[in-house]
């Protein structure tokens, strides 16, 4: 009787070994690629760690001395050398703006403000969905008398985040100061901001309506309120 025991061909064994080796090489290459991407980002995060506390304190309104701010700014610059990250650039812009606001002389203030504009614009190029950063860029440009650039940034702030309670009053104030530079679409967005801000902070908008220069615009915007605008007010204030 013929032997029916299965046998494996040497060529088949060799093919399987080559296949397994190929899979292992692909896996190793993928692992190295992931590691190569992860190490710079991890290194950047570690370098920027101390700056997070400084940024958090400043955003909470706590005073931070100039030396700590400068150290945080240096950390962010070093962290940015490891990875292109929009948030890092935006944080640099925020710190530079804080330093500009605290600068004692006009020339230093203007130089720091221009650096803040450049850093903020670079950050927004990488992370554009940031309504507060667009509003900050608009304010910085307005301070440098770049009114059209400020109007363009304000428009993008409203487009990326129409409802941003912590931001809306200051953004509306800025928009009212830039009215002559706003195109038709941005003007309509600003009218909508009047209505949205009224639903959240009616007293603030009421004060704006009393101003001689811009009160008419605010009143006209309020006169175009829809039922949904009123419903939003009732939901927030219960009356």
C-alpha positions as CSV (number, residue, x, y, z in Angstrom):
1,X,0.0,0.0,0.0
2,X,1.3,3.5,-0.9
3,X,2.4,5.8,1.9
4,X,-0.3,8.5,2.2
5,X,1.7,10.6,4.8
6,X,1.7,14.4,3.9
7,X,5.0,15.7,2.9
8,X,6.1,19.3,2.5
9,X,8.1,20.4,-0.4
10,X,11.4,22.2,0.4
11,X,10.5,24.9,-2.2
12,X,7.2,25.5,-0.4
13,X,9.0,25.8,2.9
14,X,11.4,28.3,1.4
15,X,8.6,30.4,0.0
16,X,6.8,30.5,3.3
17,X,10.0,31.6,5.1
18,X,10.5,34.4,2.5
19,X,6.9,35.5,3.0
20,X,7.2,35.6,6.8
21,X,10.5,37.5,6.5
22,X,8.9,40.0,4.1
23,X,6.0,40.6,6.5
24,X,8.4,41.1,9.4
25,X,10.4,43.6,7.4
26,X,7.2,45.6,6.5
27,X,6.2,45.5,10.2
28,X,9.6,46.7,11.3
29,X,9.5,49.5,8.8
30,X,6.1,50.6,9.9
31,X,7.2,50.6,13.5
32,X,10.2,52.7,12.8
33,X,8.1,55.1,10.8
34,X,5.6,55.5,13.7
35,X,8.5,55.9,16.1
36,X,10.1,58.5,13.9
37,X,6.9,60.5,13.9
38,X,6.2,60.1,17.6
39,X,9.6,61.0,19.0
40,X,9.7,64.6,17.7
41,X,6.2,65.3,18.8
42,X,6.8,63.8,22.3
43,X,10.1,65.8,22.6
44,X,8.3,69.0,21.6
45,X,5.5,68.4,24.2
46,X,8.0,67.8,27.0
47,X,9.9,71.0,26.1
48,X,6.7,73.0,26.1
49,X,5.4,71.6,29.3
50,X,6.5,74.4,31.6
51,X,5.0,77.0,29.3
52,X,1.5,75.5,29.7
53,X,1.4,76.6,33.3
54,X,2.4,80.2,32.3
55,X,-0.2,80.3,29.5
56,X,-2.9,79.0,31.7
57,X,-2.2,81.5,34.5
58,X,-2.2,84.4,32.0
59,X,-5.5,83.3,30.5
60,X,-6.9,83.2,34.0
61,X,-5.9,86.8,34.5
62,X,-3.1,85.9,37.0
63,X,0.1,88.1,36.8
64,X,3.2,86.4,35.6
65,X,6.6,88.2,35.8
66,X,8.5,89.1,32.6
67,X,11.3,86.5,33.3
68,X,8.8,83.6,33.4
69,X,7.1,84.8,30.3
70,X,10.4,85.1,28.4
71,X,11.4,81.5,29.6
72,X,8.0,80.2,28.4
73,X,8.5,81.9,25.0
74,X,11.9,80.4,24.7
75,X,10.5,76.9,25.5
76,X,7.8,77.3,22.8
77,X,10.4,78.4,20.2
78,X,12.6,75.3,21.1
79,X,9.5,73.1,20.9
80,X,8.6,74.5,17.5
81,X,12.0,73.4,16.2
82,X,11.0,69.8,16.7
83,X,7.5,69.8,15.0
84,X,5.4,72.2,12.9
85,X,2.4,72.8,15.2
86,X,-0.2,75.5,14.9
87,X,-1.0,75.5,18.6
88,X,2.6,76.2,19.5
89,X,2.8,79.1,17.1
90,X,-0.5,80.5,18.4
91,X,0.7,80.2,22.0
92,X,3.9,82.1,21.0
93,X,1.7,84.8,19.4
94,X,-0.4,85.1,22.6
95,X,2.7,85.4,24.8
96,X,4.2,88.0,22.5
97,X,1.0,90.0,22.6
98,X,1.1,89.9,26.4
99,X,4.7,91.2,26.3
100,X,3.7,93.9,23.9
101,X,0.9,95.1,26.1
102,X,3.3,95.3,29.1
103,X,6.1,97.0,27.2
104,X,7.2,100.4,28.6
105,X,8.1,102.1,25.3
106,X,6.3,102.5,22.0
107,X,9.1,101.0,19.8
108,X,9.4,97.9,21.9
109,X,5.6,97.5,22.0
110,X,5.3,97.9,18.2
111,X,8.2,95.4,17.5
112,X,6.6,92.8,19.9
113,X,3.2,93.3,18.3
114,X,4.6,92.7,14.8
115,X,6.2,89.5,16.1
116,X,2.9,88.5,17.6
117,X,1.1,89.1,14.3
118,X,3.6,86.9,12.5
119,X,3.4,84.1,15.0
120,X,-0.4,84.2,15.1
121,X,-0.7,84.2,11.3
122,X,1.7,81.3,11.1
123,X,-0.3,79.3,13.7
124,X,-3.6,80.0,11.9
125,X,-2.1,78.8,8.6
126,X,-1.7,75.4,10.3
127,X,-4.7,75.5,12.6
128,X,-7.3,77.8,11.0
129,X,-10.4,76.8,13.0
130,X,-9.6,79.1,15.9
131,X,-12.1,81.9,16.3
132,X,-10.3,83.4,19.3
133,X,-7.0,83.4,17.5
134,X,-8.6,85.1,14.4
135,X,-10.1,87.7,16.8
136,X,-6.7,88.2,18.4
137,X,-5.1,88.7,15.0
138,X,-7.8,91.2,14.1
139,X,-7.1,93.2,17.3
140,X,-3.3,93.1,16.7
141,X,-3.7,94.3,13.2
142,X,-6.0,97.1,14.2
143,X,-3.5,98.2,16.8
144,X,-0.9,98.4,14.0
145,X,-3.5,100.5,11.9
146,X,-3.9,97.6,9.4
147,X,-7.7,98.1,9.4
148,X,-8.4,96.1,6.3
149,X,-6.3,93.2,7.5
150,X,-8.1,93.5,10.8
151,X,-11.5,93.3,9.0
152,X,-10.4,90.2,7.1
153,X,-9.3,88.4,10.3
154,X,-12.5,89.5,12.1
155,X,-14.6,88.0,9.3
156,X,-12.8,84.6,9.7
157,X,-13.3,84.8,13.5
158,X,-17.0,85.1,13.0
159,X,-17.1,82.4,10.3
160,X,-15.2,79.9,12.4
161,X,-17.1,80.5,15.6
162,X,-20.3,82.7,15.5
163,X,-21.3,81.7,19.1
164,X,-18.3,82.0,21.5
165,X,-19.6,83.6,24.7
166,X,-16.2,84.6,26.1
167,X,-15.3,86.3,22.9
168,X,-18.4,87.9,21.5
169,X,-18.6,91.2,23.3
170,X,-15.0,92.2,22.6
171,X,-15.3,90.9,19.0
172,X,-18.4,93.0,18.5
173,X,-16.7,96.1,19.9
174,X,-13.9,95.6,17.5
175,X,-16.3,95.0,14.6
176,X,-18.1,98.2,15.3
177,X,-14.8,100.2,15.3
178,X,-14.0,98.7,11.9
179,X,-17.4,99.3,10.2
180,X,-16.1,101.4,7.3
181,X,-13.7,98.6,6.3
182,X,-16.3,95.8,6.3
183,X,-17.6,94.5,3.1
184,X,-21.3,93.6,2.7
185,X,-21.0,90.0,3.8
186,X,-18.9,90.8,6.8
187,X,-21.4,93.6,7.7
188,X,-24.2,91.1,7.7
189,X,-22.2,88.8,9.9
190,X,-21.6,91.6,12.3
191,X,-25.4,92.3,12.4
192,X,-25.9,88.7,13.3
193,X,-23.3,89.0,16.0
194,X,-25.3,91.9,17.5
195,X,-28.4,89.6,17.7
196,X,-26.4,86.6,19.0
197,X,-24.6,88.7,21.6
198,X,-27.9,90.3,22.7
199,X,-29.3,86.8,23.4
200,X,-26.3,86.1,25.7
201,X,-25.5,89.6,27.2
202,X,-28.5,92.0,26.6
203,X,-27.1,94.7,28.9
204,X,-23.8,94.9,27.0
205,X,-25.6,95.2,23.7
206,X,-28.0,97.7,25.2
207,X,-25.0,99.9,26.1
208,X,-23.7,99.6,22.6
209,X,-27.0,100.8,21.3
210,X,-26.6,104.1,23.2
211,X,-23.3,105.1,21.6
212,X,-23.5,108.0,19.2
213,X,-21.1,106.6,16.6
214,X,-22.4,103.0,16.3
215,X,-25.8,102.9,18.1
216,X,-27.8,103.2,14.9
217,X,-26.2,100.1,13.5
218,X,-26.8,98.1,16.7
219,X,-30.5,99.2,16.9
220,X,-31.1,98.4,13.2
221,X,-29.5,94.9,13.7
222,X,-31.8,94.3,16.8
223,X,-34.8,95.4,14.7
224,X,-34.2,92.4,12.4
225,X,-34.4,89.8,15.2
226,X,-36.1,86.6,14.2
227,X,-38.3,84.3,16.3
228,X,-35.3,82.0,16.8
229,X,-33.3,84.9,18.2
230,X,-36.0,85.7,20.7
231,X,-36.4,82.0,21.5
232,X,-32.6,81.8,22.2
233,X,-32.9,84.7,24.6
234,X,-35.8,83.0,26.5
235,X,-33.9,79.8,26.7
236,X,-30.9,81.5,28.3
237,X,-32.7,84.0,30.5
238,X,-36.1,82.4,31.1
239,X,-38.1,85.5,30.3
